[in-house]
Amino acid sequence: MGETDGVPKDAKYLFRLYMARKQYKEAAKTAVIIAREEQSAGNYRNAHDVLFNMYQELINNKIAIPWEMSNNLMVLHSYTLARLHVRRGDHLRGARMLLRVANNISKFPSHVVPILTSTVIECHRSGLKNSAFTYAAMLMRAEYRKDIDEKYKKKIEAIVRKPQRTEENEKSSRCPYCTNEVPESELYCAQCKNSLPYCIATGYHIVPNDLTACPICKFPATKSEFLKLVEDGVVCPMCVETVAPSDIKSLNPNQLIRGNEEKEEPMDDDENDDDETRPLTSSSASRDGSSRMSKI
Protein backbone atom coordinates (compact mmCIF):
# COMPACT_ATOMS: atom_id res chain seq x y z
CA MET A 1 0.00 0.00 0.00
CA GLY A 2 1.13 3.60 -0.45
CA GLU A 3 -0.30 4.29 -3.89
CA THR A 4 -0.16 8.08 -3.72
CA ASP A 5 3.30 8.75 -2.33
CA GLY A 6 5.12 5.46 -2.90
CA VAL A 7 5.71 4.95 0.83
CA PRO A 8 4.53 1.53 2.10
CA LYS A 9 1.93 1.76 4.85
CA ASP A 10 0.78 -0.80 7.38
CA ALA A 11 -2.79 -1.83 6.57
CA LYS A 12 -3.85 -2.00 10.21
CA TYR A 13 -2.53 1.50 10.87
CA LEU A 14 -4.37 2.81 7.83
CA PHE A 15 -7.53 1.06 8.92
CA ARG A 16 -7.46 2.72 12.35
CA LEU A 17 -6.76 6.07 10.71
CA TYR A 18 -9.66 5.76 8.27
CA MET A 19 -12.03 4.67 11.02
CA ALA A 20 -11.00 7.59 13.25
CA ARG A 21 -11.68 9.96 10.35
CA LYS A 22 -14.97 8.22 9.54
CA GLN A 23 -13.70 7.46 6.03
CA TYR A 24 -15.71 4.25 5.91
CA LYS A 25 -15.31 3.43 2.23
CA GLU A 26 -11.53 3.60 2.51
CA ALA A 27 -11.67 1.64 5.77
CA ALA A 28 -13.75 -1.05 4.04
CA LYS A 29 -11.16 -1.48 1.28
CA THR A 30 -8.42 -1.74 3.90
CA ALA A 31 -10.47 -4.21 5.96
CA VAL A 32 -10.72 -6.51 2.94
CA ILE A 33 -6.91 -6.43 2.60
CA ILE A 34 -6.40 -7.15 6.32
CA ALA A 35 -8.93 -9.99 6.25
CA ARG A 36 -7.29 -11.47 3.15
CA GLU A 37 -3.93 -11.50 4.94
CA GLU A 38 -5.44 -13.10 8.05
CA GLN A 39 -7.22 -15.70 5.94
CA SER A 40 -4.09 -16.54 3.98
CA ALA A 41 -2.31 -17.09 7.30
CA GLY A 42 -5.05 -19.45 8.46
CA ASN A 43 -6.53 -17.05 11.02
CA TYR A 44 -10.10 -17.55 9.87
CA ARG A 45 -11.88 -16.31 12.97
CA ASN A 46 -9.88 -13.08 12.89
CA ALA A 47 -10.63 -12.61 9.19
CA HIS A 48 -14.33 -13.28 9.81
CA ASP A 49 -14.45 -10.73 12.64
CA VAL A 50 -12.70 -8.02 10.63
CA LEU A 51 -15.19 -8.36 7.77
CA PHE A 52 -18.23 -8.74 10.04
CA ASN A 53 -17.45 -5.63 12.06
CA MET A 54 -16.70 -3.55 8.97
CA TYR A 55 -19.93 -4.80 7.41
CA GLN A 56 -21.83 -3.57 10.46
CA GLU A 57 -20.14 -0.16 10.28
CA LEU A 58 -21.14 0.22 6.64
CA ILE A 59 -24.74 -0.80 7.35
CA ASN A 60 -24.95 1.65 10.25
CA ASN A 61 -23.66 4.45 8.03
CA LYS A 62 -25.86 3.47 5.05
CA ILE A 63 -22.89 2.78 2.77
CA ALA A 64 -22.97 0.15 0.01
CA ILE A 65 -21.29 -3.14 0.91
CA PRO A 66 -18.41 -4.00 -1.46
CA TRP A 67 -19.13 -7.27 -3.25
CA GLU A 68 -15.75 -8.74 -2.33
CA MET A 69 -16.35 -8.05 1.36
CA SER A 70 -19.79 -9.62 1.31
CA ASN A 71 -18.63 -12.67 -0.65
CA ASN A 72 -15.54 -13.26 1.49
CA LEU A 73 -17.61 -13.03 4.67
CA MET A 74 -20.05 -15.56 3.25
CA VAL A 75 -17.24 -18.02 2.45
CA LEU A 76 -15.62 -17.59 5.86
CA HIS A 77 -18.97 -18.00 7.59
CA SER A 78 -19.57 -21.18 5.60
CA TYR A 79 -16.28 -22.52 7.00
CA THR A 80 -17.41 -21.60 10.52
CA LEU A 81 -20.75 -23.34 9.96
CA ALA A 82 -19.09 -26.44 8.51
CA ARG A 83 -17.20 -26.87 11.77
CA LEU A 84 -20.35 -26.24 13.80
CA HIS A 85 -22.48 -28.71 11.80
CA VAL A 86 -19.87 -31.47 11.99
CA ARG A 87 -19.42 -30.92 15.71
CA ARG A 88 -23.20 -31.23 16.18
CA GLY A 89 -23.39 -34.39 14.04
CA ASP A 90 -25.23 -32.75 11.12
CA HIS A 91 -22.96 -34.22 8.47
CA LEU A 92 -25.04 -33.41 5.39
CA ARG A 93 -25.10 -29.70 6.18
CA GLY A 94 -21.44 -29.89 7.11
CA ALA A 95 -20.73 -31.45 3.72
CA ARG A 96 -22.72 -28.77 1.88
CA MET A 97 -20.80 -25.99 3.61
CA LEU A 98 -17.50 -27.74 2.98
CA LEU A 99 -18.35 -28.02 -0.72
CA ARG A 100 -18.87 -24.26 -0.79
CA VAL A 101 -15.52 -23.75 0.93
CA ALA A 102 -13.78 -26.27 -1.33
CA ASN A 103 -15.08 -24.36 -4.36
CA ASN A 104 -13.16 -21.40 -2.95
CA ILE A 105 -10.13 -23.36 -1.76
CA SER A 106 -7.66 -20.80 -3.14
CA LYS A 107 -8.82 -18.51 -0.33
CA PHE A 108 -7.53 -21.04 2.24
CA PRO A 109 -3.90 -21.61 1.17
CA SER A 110 -2.70 -22.57 4.65
CA HIS A 111 -5.06 -25.53 5.01
CA VAL A 112 -5.85 -26.81 1.52
CA VAL A 113 -5.26 -30.49 2.30
CA PRO A 114 -7.08 -30.61 5.68
CA ILE A 115 -10.11 -28.81 4.22
CA LEU A 116 -10.27 -31.01 1.12
CA THR A 117 -9.81 -34.09 3.32
CA SER A 118 -12.74 -33.00 5.49
CA THR A 119 -14.80 -32.37 2.36
CA VAL A 120 -14.16 -35.90 1.07
CA ILE A 121 -14.90 -37.58 4.39
CA GLU A 122 -18.06 -35.59 5.12
CA CYS A 123 -19.41 -35.93 1.56
CA HIS A 124 -18.81 -39.68 1.57
CA ARG A 125 -20.43 -40.03 4.98
CA SER A 126 -23.47 -38.03 3.80
CA GLY A 127 -24.02 -39.98 0.58
CA LEU A 128 -22.60 -37.29 -1.72
CA LYS A 129 -20.43 -39.91 -3.39
CA ASN A 130 -19.72 -38.06 -6.63
CA SER A 131 -18.58 -34.95 -4.76
CA ALA A 132 -16.44 -37.12 -2.50
CA PHE A 133 -14.78 -38.67 -5.56
CA THR A 134 -14.17 -35.27 -7.17
CA TYR A 135 -12.21 -33.92 -4.22
CA ALA A 136 -10.55 -37.25 -3.42
CA ALA A 137 -9.13 -37.21 -6.95
CA MET A 138 -7.90 -33.66 -6.36
CA LEU A 139 -6.13 -34.81 -3.20
CA MET A 140 -4.32 -37.48 -5.18
CA ARG A 141 -2.40 -34.81 -7.07
CA ALA A 142 1.31 -34.89 -6.36
CA GLU A 143 1.34 -31.52 -4.59
CA TYR A 144 -1.30 -32.65 -2.07
CA ARG A 145 -0.93 -36.40 -1.69
CA LYS A 146 2.14 -36.31 0.51
CA ASP A 147 0.40 -34.06 3.06
CA ILE A 148 -2.74 -36.20 3.58
CA ASP A 149 -3.14 -37.39 7.17
CA GLU A 150 -2.25 -41.09 7.34
CA LYS A 151 -5.50 -41.64 9.25
CA TYR A 152 -7.48 -40.82 6.09
CA LYS A 153 -5.11 -41.70 3.25
CA LYS A 154 -6.28 -45.29 2.68
CA LYS A 155 -9.93 -44.29 2.71
CA ILE A 156 -9.33 -41.50 0.20
CA GLU A 157 -7.31 -43.80 -2.05
CA ALA A 158 -10.14 -46.36 -1.93
CA ILE A 159 -12.68 -43.71 -2.97
CA VAL A 160 -10.54 -42.91 -6.02
CA ARG A 161 -9.86 -46.56 -6.93
CA LYS A 162 -13.51 -47.60 -6.69
CA PRO A 163 -15.46 -44.45 -7.54
CA GLN A 164 -19.17 -44.24 -6.83
CA ARG A 165 -20.83 -41.50 -8.85
CA THR A 166 -24.29 -41.72 -7.30
CA GLU A 167 -25.57 -38.55 -5.72
CA GLU A 168 -29.15 -37.42 -5.16
CA ASN A 169 -30.16 -33.95 -6.24
CA GLU A 170 -30.07 -31.43 -3.45
CA LYS A 171 -33.39 -30.56 -1.83
CA SER A 172 -34.93 -27.28 -2.93
CA SER A 173 -36.82 -24.62 -1.04
CA ARG A 174 -38.65 -21.51 -2.10
CA CYS A 175 -36.81 -18.35 -3.10
CA PRO A 176 -37.63 -15.57 -0.60
CA TYR A 177 -38.33 -13.13 -3.44
CA CYS A 178 -40.31 -15.19 -5.98
CA THR A 179 -42.06 -18.55 -6.29
CA ASN A 180 -39.07 -20.40 -7.78
CA GLU A 181 -37.67 -23.46 -6.01
CA VAL A 182 -33.90 -23.12 -5.43
CA PRO A 183 -31.45 -25.77 -4.13
CA GLU A 184 -31.03 -25.18 -0.41
CA SER A 185 -27.34 -24.24 -0.48
CA GLU A 186 -27.61 -22.15 -3.68
CA LEU A 187 -27.45 -18.40 -3.03
CA TYR A 188 -28.71 -17.18 -6.40
CA CYS A 189 -32.17 -17.44 -7.94
CA ALA A 190 -32.05 -17.95 -11.71
CA GLN A 191 -35.67 -16.87 -12.09
CA CYS A 192 -35.76 -13.48 -10.31
CA LYS A 193 -31.97 -12.91 -10.66
CA ASN A 194 -31.58 -12.07 -6.96
CA SER A 195 -28.66 -12.95 -4.73
CA LEU A 196 -30.24 -14.77 -1.80
CA PRO A 197 -29.38 -13.96 1.82
CA TYR A 198 -28.00 -16.95 3.70
CA CYS A 199 -29.14 -18.24 7.06
CA ILE A 200 -26.45 -17.62 9.67
CA ALA A 201 -27.41 -20.89 11.42
CA THR A 202 -27.40 -23.30 8.45
CA GLY A 203 -25.66 -21.52 5.56
CA TYR A 204 -28.62 -22.33 3.30
CA HIS A 205 -30.60 -19.56 1.64
CA ILE A 206 -33.41 -18.10 3.72
CA VAL A 207 -37.05 -19.02 3.11
CA PRO A 208 -39.97 -16.58 3.38
CA ASN A 209 -42.17 -18.58 5.76
CA ASP A 210 -39.62 -19.38 8.47
CA LEU A 211 -37.59 -16.23 8.80
CA THR A 212 -35.98 -14.28 11.61
CA ALA A 213 -32.83 -12.27 12.26
CA CYS A 214 -30.35 -12.26 15.10
CA PRO A 215 -31.62 -9.56 17.48
CA ILE A 216 -28.04 -8.39 18.02
CA CYS A 217 -26.29 -8.42 14.63
CA LYS A 218 -29.47 -8.37 12.49
CA PHE A 219 -28.17 -11.01 10.07
CA PRO A 220 -30.98 -13.24 8.74
CA ALA A 221 -31.65 -16.80 9.82
CA THR A 222 -34.17 -19.57 9.43
CA LYS A 223 -36.16 -19.14 12.63
CA SER A 224 -36.63 -22.80 13.51
CA GLU A 225 -32.94 -23.59 12.97
CA PHE A 226 -31.62 -20.53 14.80
CA LEU A 227 -33.94 -21.29 17.71
CA LYS A 228 -32.55 -24.83 17.96
CA LEU A 229 -29.00 -23.48 18.27
CA VAL A 230 -29.93 -20.86 20.82
CA GLU A 231 -31.92 -23.31 22.94
CA ASP A 232 -28.88 -25.61 22.93
CA GLY A 233 -26.79 -22.78 24.36
CA VAL A 234 -24.92 -22.01 21.14
CA VAL A 235 -24.03 -18.36 20.54
CA CYS A 236 -24.97 -16.62 17.31
CA PRO A 237 -22.54 -18.06 14.73
CA MET A 238 -22.14 -14.64 13.10
CA CYS A 239 -21.67 -12.16 15.95
CA VAL A 240 -20.73 -14.74 18.63
CA GLU A 241 -23.12 -13.16 21.15
CA THR A 242 -25.53 -14.99 23.46
CA VAL A 243 -29.13 -14.66 22.29
CA ALA A 244 -32.24 -15.22 24.41
CA PRO A 245 -34.81 -17.50 22.73
CA SER A 246 -37.56 -15.04 23.65
CA ASP A 247 -35.85 -12.36 21.53
CA ILE A 248 -36.14 -14.38 18.32
CA LYS A 249 -39.12 -13.01 16.41
CA SER A 250 -40.70 -13.97 13.10
CA LEU A 251 -40.04 -11.65 10.16
CA ASN A 252 -41.03 -11.40 6.53
CA PRO A 253 -38.41 -10.73 3.82
CA ASN A 254 -39.35 -7.05 3.59
CA GLN A 255 -38.38 -6.54 7.23
CA LEU A 256 -34.79 -7.68 6.77
CA ILE A 257 -32.04 -5.12 7.12
CA ARG A 258 -30.15 -5.50 3.86
CA GLY A 259 -26.93 -3.83 2.84
CA ASN A 260 -26.99 -2.29 -0.63
CA GLU A 261 -24.29 -4.45 -2.18
CA GLU A 262 -22.13 -3.28 -5.04
CA LYS A 263 -21.88 -5.25 -8.29
CA GLU A 264 -20.25 -8.65 -8.33
CA GLU A 265 -16.82 -7.39 -9.21
CA PRO A 266 -13.87 -8.06 -6.93
CA MET A 267 -12.07 -4.87 -5.90
CA ASP A 268 -8.55 -4.39 -7.22
CA ASP A 269 -5.83 -4.07 -4.65
CA ASP A 270 -5.41 -0.49 -5.73
CA GLU A 271 -9.01 0.09 -4.79
CA ASN A 272 -9.66 -1.84 -2.56
CA ASP A 273 -5.08 -22.22 15.33
CA ASP A 274 -3.95 -25.32 15.75
CA ASP A 275 -7.50 -26.65 15.77
CA GLU A 276 -8.12 -25.26 12.32
CA THR A 277 -5.28 -27.30 10.79
CA ARG A 278 -7.05 -30.60 11.47
CA PRO A 279 -9.69 -32.14 9.24
CA LEU A 280 -13.14 -31.35 10.61
CA THR A 281 -13.75 -35.02 11.19
CA SER A 282 -11.29 -34.82 14.08
CA SER A 283 -12.41 -33.52 17.44
CA SER A 284 -12.39 -29.76 17.54
CA ALA A 285 -12.95 -27.21 20.26
CA SER A 286 -15.32 -24.31 19.72
CA ARG A 287 -13.90 -20.83 19.29
CA ASP A 288 -15.03 -18.00 21.51
CA GLY A 289 -14.84 -15.46 18.72
CA SER A 290 -13.35 -12.80 20.98
CA SER A 291 -11.42 -11.13 18.13
CA ARG A 292 -12.96 -7.76 17.39
CA MET A 293 -12.05 -4.39 15.94
CA SER A 294 -9.90 -3.63 18.94
CA LYS A 295 -7.46 -6.34 17.83
CA ILE A 296 -6.79 -4.68 14.50
Number of C-alpha atoms within 10 A of each C-alpha: 15 12 10 7 7 8 8 10 11 11 20 16 11 17 23 17 14 17 16 11 10 13 12 19 19 16 25 26 22 25 28 25 21 21 23 22 15 17 21 17 15 20 18 22 23 21 26 27 25 26 26 22 17 23 22 16 18 19 16 10 11 11 17 16 22 24 17 20 26 18 13 20 22 21 22 23 26 25 24 23 23 30 26 23 21 21 18 11 10 15 23 19 23 29 28 28 26 29 26 20 23 22 13 13 18 12 18 20 13 17 19 17 24 21 24 26 28 27 30 32 25 29 26 22 14 18 17 23 21 19 22 31 24 16 23 27 18 18 25 16 10 9 10 14 16 13 13 18 14 9 8 15 18 12 14 22 17 12 22 19 12 9 16 16 13 11 14 10 8 13 10 14 19 18 27 22 17 13 11 14 15 22 17 21 23 19 18 16 20 12 13 12 10 14 15 19 22 23 23 26 27 26 28 23 28 27 24 18 14 15 24 28 23 23 15 14 15 15 21 25 27 25 22 14 16 27 22 13 18 19 12 9 13 17 18 20 20 23 20 16 17 13 20 14 14 8 12 19 13 14 18 13 18 10 11 15 12 15 17 14 15 15 11 11 9 14 14 9 11 9 11 18 11 8 13 18 14 18 23 25 17 11 12 16 11 12 11 10 16 13 14 17 15 7 10 15
